[in-house]
């Protein structure tokens, strides 16, 4: 399953950090952050609960870039 989320991030480097953090989160098959459109596209692993996974993604992203936001 794929979903798109609106994000808030200050710079392209921070967006890259968010993308890497999201990709390392359990339950995420792939993630792509587009700084220009301020969107994060997430592909979830088979059987993953998107709401629970995105809570972990947000926590992991805030660990590398505390100013970021993902609008769930």
PEVENVEN-V925995 format. One record per helix or strand. SS is the DSSP state (a for helix, b for strand). FROM is the first residue (numbers start at 0). TO is the last residue. If there is no record, write none. Layout:
SS/FROM/TO
SS/FROM/TO
This chain:
b/1/7
a/11/22
b/27/33
b/38/43
a/49/63
b/68/70
